[in-house]
Amino acid sequence: MKNYTLDILNELTQNAEKIETTEIAEFIDQIKKAKHIFLNGAGRSGIAIRAFANRLMHLGYSVSIVGEISSPHSKPGDLLIICSGSGETGSLKSLAEKAKQSGVDLALVTMKKDSTIGRLADAVLVLPGTTKEDNARGDDFAQPMGSAFEQLAFLTFDGLVLNLMDDTGETSETMFVRHADFE
């Protein structure tokens, strides 16, 4: 048996070093100007973006996960954030197209800037990694099925939260008053 944890952390560190700070800034700008923020992703990317939605709510933003029964109707000036490694997931492509037709801004976290959703997006944050289709595990270490993207998305979302905290003056204490008390 091998402990792969350090290999995973090394892979994520190498990928994180390639993230463009200009893309982070554009992404943050989209969030700060949004009237309401809708978020969606599929599979494990969907799990990461749900955690991000939770922290955005703690920061005081008006947020909804697409498909939740309490989600409001979209309006121009709203923002849809999609997390999709490939940028080609069918249901997410349809959602992106509908958002653009409705005048909703679109931000994408992906590995593929030139994907269908990427070409529609107002802001794209590229996270380096391999898609679930690009999985050859050879001599170089690579996690299976897009795991590195999903893990890096989770960490990047937490980094965005820290940037937003810096910009807004929010602290753990001010955010905690928005934390759920019915658990």
Buried (B, 14 or more C-beta within 10 A) or exposed (E): EEEEEEEBEEBBEEBBEEBEEEBBEBBBBBBEEBBBBBBBBBBBBBBBBBBBBBBBBBBBBEBBBBEEEEEEEBEEEBBBBBBBBBBBBEEBBEBBBEBBEEEBBBBBBBBBBEBBBBEBBBBBBBBBBBBBEEEEEEEEBBBEBBBBBBBBBBBBBEBBBEBBBEEBEBEEEBBEEBEEEEE
